[in-house]
Amino acid sequence: MIESHGTWYRRGLRDGVPIGLGYLAVSFTLGIAAKVSGMGAGDATLMSLLNNTSAGEFAALGIIAAGAPYLEMAFTQLVINLRYLLMSCALSQKIAPETPIWQRLMMGYTVTDEIFAISAAVPGRLDPFYCLGAISVAAPGWALGTCLGVLLGNALPGRIVSALSVALYGMFLAVILPPARKSKVIAGVVAASMIASALFTYLPVLSGLSSGTRIIILTVLIAGAAAILFPIPEENDHAA
């Protein structure tokens, strides 16, 4: 049975609610950083609506504060967000070949770490409107949290602000644990990813790489190894 775009959109809305709540909490610290860099609530909110990347936005605020040229801003964003290219390539394998280009572009805007995780976990084919539904909740949560951070951040105790910044990690665990409990392969890949990420963070040479570069290397190595050692049967790739 082929589900309509509306059905997929509603599913995305439902699955995007916890992501939106997590973004609302985490982006509070981004709003505080935006205020420190001299941005107002309107500018900071617009920035978060147009850029779905926490690391990219934090880096951008530092570059803006330093008065660096646009070329440096563009190159920094390219390096930090290059992992989304890999995520988009992975999700493109889950959508129908006849998907129009405008839906593909729309889907590209929605790719964040968390939305990629829930989209990749969808069995069989993926409709771009699922991702659109998820971002319809997540992006406003991210933007609203940024706005509140600018307006109210300095009024909250430091401990509360620090606690809010941890919410994203808890939310991401909630995204990856259910599929990991159902599949030993996924659980093994998650465990290997955590161990490898820790090694890349503390080993002398590898720790000098940017976070975006480390993520790309780990993604290619671990995902490639999992694909070779534990291939998905062909019939699952075309499940309805």
FENMOTA-V491405 format. One record per residue. N is the residue number from 0. SS is DSSP state (@ for helix, = for strand, . for the rest). PHI is phi in degrees with one decimal (NA if undefined). D_CENTER is the distance of its C-alpha to the mean C-alpha in Angstrom with 2 decimals. Layout:
N&SS&PHI&D_CENTER  N&SS&PHI&D_CENTER
//
This chain:
0&.&NA&30.11  1&.&-90.0&27.83  2&.&-84.4&25.69  3&.&-75.6&25.55  4&@&-59.8&22.67  5&@&-63.0&23.36  6&@&-63.8&23.05  7&@&-63.7&19.68  8&@&-62.6&18.54  9&@&-66.2&19.92  10&@&-62.8&18.23  11&@&-64.0&14.81  12&@&-58.8&16.03  13&@&-62.2&17.17  14&@&-73.7&14.13  15&@&-85.5&11.94  16&@&-58.9&14.42  17&@&-63.4&13.34  18&@&-67.5&9.72  19&@&-60.8&11.63  20&@&-66.5&14.00  21&@&-64.7&11.70  22&@&-62.7&10.23  23&@&-58.5&13.94  24&@&-74.1&14.98  25&@&-71.2&12.63  26&@&-70.6&12.97  27&@&-56.8&16.66  28&@&-68.6&16.87  29&@&-65.2&15.33  30&@&-61.9&18.14  31&@&-62.8&20.65  32&@&-64.7&19.74  33&@&-64.6&20.01  34&@&-65.4&23.40  35&@&-62.5&24.58  36&.&-79.3&23.88  37&.&100.8&26.04  38&.&-86.8&23.76  39&.&-87.3&24.84  40&@&-63.4&23.02  41&@&-64.3&23.13  42&@&-64.1&21.77  43&@&-65.1&18.92  44&@&-65.5&18.00  45&@&-63.9&18.21  46&@&-58.6&16.05  47&@&-72.6&13.16  48&@&-69.8&13.93  49&@&-94.0&13.89  50&.&-129.0&11.03  51&.&-92.7&7.47  52&.&-150.0&6.86  53&@&-68.9&8.44  54&@&-62.8&10.00  55&@&-65.4&11.18  56&@&-70.8&12.72  57&@&-61.9&14.39  58&@&-65.4&15.77  59&@&-62.5&16.93  60&@&-63.2&18.79  61&@&-65.4&20.61  62&@&-69.0&21.60  63&@&-62.9&22.81  64&@&-62.9&24.80  65&@&-82.9&26.36  66&.&69.6&27.38  67&.&-72.7&26.11  68&.&-70.6&26.58  69&@&-61.6&24.17  70&@&-62.1&24.25  71&@&-65.7&22.85  72&@&-60.6&20.01  73&@&-63.5&19.24  74&@&-66.1&19.55  75&@&-62.6&17.39  76&@&-64.3&14.47  77&@&-61.8&15.16  78&@&-68.0&15.16  79&@&-65.5&12.12  80&.&-101.3&9.85  81&.&-63.7&11.93  82&@&-62.6&9.63  83&@&-67.0&8.09  84&@&-63.9&11.79  85&@&-65.6&12.03  86&@&-62.9&9.33  87&@&-65.6&11.20  88&@&-62.5&14.42  89&@&-65.4&13.76  90&@&-68.9&13.06  91&@&-64.5&16.07  92&.&-78.8&18.23  93&.&-97.4&17.68  94&.&-96.1&18.85  95&.&-65.9&22.56  96&.&-59.0&24.16  97&.&-85.9&25.78  98&.&-58.4&22.63  99&.&-61.8&23.47  100&@&-63.1&21.88  101&@&-66.7&20.99  102&@&-71.4&18.92  103&@&-65.4&17.15  104&@&-65.4&16.47  105&@&-60.3&15.34  106&@&-65.8&12.90  107&@&-61.9&11.61  108&@&-65.1&10.89  109&@&-82.8&8.71  110&.&-71.9&6.18  111&.&-127.0&2.49  112&@&-57.0&2.18  113&@&-75.2&4.39  114&@&-68.8&5.90  115&@&-61.3&6.42  116&@&-62.5&7.98  117&@&-72.8&10.18  118&@&-71.5&11.04  119&@&-66.8&12.10  120&.&-80.9&14.11  121&.&-68.0&16.08  122&.&-66.7&19.55  123&.&68.0&21.09  124&.&-67.5&20.35  125&.&-121.2&17.39  126&.&-96.3&18.17  127&@&-55.3&15.94  128&@&-70.5&17.04  129&@&-64.9&15.11  130&@&-64.3&11.80  131&@&-64.1&13.77  132&@&-62.9&14.85  133&@&-65.1&11.53  134&@&-71.7&10.46  135&@&-64.2&14.09  136&@&-98.3&13.61  137&@&-69.0&10.20  138&@&-63.0&11.02  139&@&-61.5&14.50  140&@&-63.0&13.56  141&@&-65.3&11.54  142&@&-68.1&14.52  143&@&-65.4&17.11  144&@&-61.9&16.07  145&@&-63.3&16.29  146&@&-61.5&19.64  147&@&-65.3&20.94  148&@&-63.9&20.11  149&@&-66.8&22.26  150&@&-80.9&24.98  151&@&-122.0&25.23  152&@&-55.3&23.49  153&@&-71.8&26.79  154&@&-85.0&28.49  155&.&-93.0&26.55  156&.&-63.0&27.65  157&@&-59.7&25.74  158&@&-65.1&25.26  159&@&-68.3&23.48  160&@&-62.6&21.06  161&@&-64.5&20.42  162&@&-65.7&19.94  163&@&-62.5&17.35  164&@&-69.0&15.17  165&.&-87.2&15.21  166&@&-61.0&13.99  167&@&-62.8&10.25  168&@&-68.5&11.53  169&@&-64.7&13.83  170&@&-65.5&11.46  171&@&-67.0&9.43  172&@&-62.2&13.00  173&@&-65.9&13.95  174&@&-78.3&11.51  175&@&-91.8&12.82  176&@&-68.4&16.37  177&@&-56.0&17.85  178&@&-66.3&17.47  179&@&-67.8&18.51  180&@&-71.5&21.59  181&@&-84.9&22.53  182&.&-131.7&22.37  183&@&-67.6&23.84  184&@&-65.1&22.27  185&@&-63.4&18.68  186&@&-60.3&19.84  187&@&-66.3&21.38  188&@&-64.9&18.42  189&@&-62.4&16.27  190&@&-63.0&19.27  191&@&-63.0&19.81  192&@&-64.7&16.27  193&@&-64.4&16.84  194&@&-65.0&20.30  195&@&-64.3&19.49  196&@&-62.8&16.76  197&@&-64.5&19.49  198&@&-64.1&22.04  199&@&-64.8&20.11  200&@&-76.6&19.70  201&@&-110.1&23.43  202&.&-67.7&25.38  203&.&-51.2&27.32  204&.&-75.2&26.43  205&@&-68.0&22.84  206&@&-66.8&21.91  207&@&-78.5&22.85  208&.&-74.4&20.04  209&.&-68.5&17.08  210&@&-60.8&13.88  211&@&-64.0&12.27  212&@&-65.5&15.47  213&@&-62.0&15.53  214&@&-63.0&12.18  215&@&-64.1&13.61  216&@&-61.7&16.94  217&@&-64.3&15.91  218&@&-62.2&13.91  219&@&-63.4&17.02  220&@&-67.6&19.50  221&@&-73.2&18.29  222&@&-65.3&17.10  223&@&-64.2&20.30  224&@&-64.0&22.47  225&@&-65.4&21.24  226&@&-66.5&21.86  227&@&-75.7&25.33  228&@&-80.3&26.37  229&.&-131.1&25.06  230&.&-65.9&24.96  231&.&-82.2&24.22  232&.&-54.1&27.49  233&@&-57.5&27.89  234&@&-65.1&28.68  235&@&-72.6&25.28  236&@&-67.8&23.58  237&.&-116.1&25.59  238&.&-67.1&25.63  239&.&-75.4&25.76
//
